[in-house]
Amino acid sequence: MRKSNRVRWTMVVAGNVLAVCMLGFFRTTTAAPPSSGEPFANSVEQRAEIIKQLQEMNSQLKEQNSLIRGALKALVGDKN
């Protein structure tokens, strides 16, 4: 009886030591560190950026159209 109690207590202590060791390996890590800014994008800034890009595209399209018109006028003028 005494030997079986000793084996049981040894197993309990070994289990506890194992659990403590496993918990010692556990730590919280940051898989994705929190961003320093706002949690969501600023919609006002996004809207302003989109408007700026659309205005740039509009001016580039106007320039492209004027170049195409000039090239067409030059081609049509050369044929006459």
Buried (B, 14 or more C-beta within 10 A) or exposed (E): EEEEEEEEEEEEEEEEEEEEEEEEEEEEEEEEEEEEEEEEEEEEEEEEEEEEEEEEEEEEEEEEEEEEEEEEEEEEEEEE
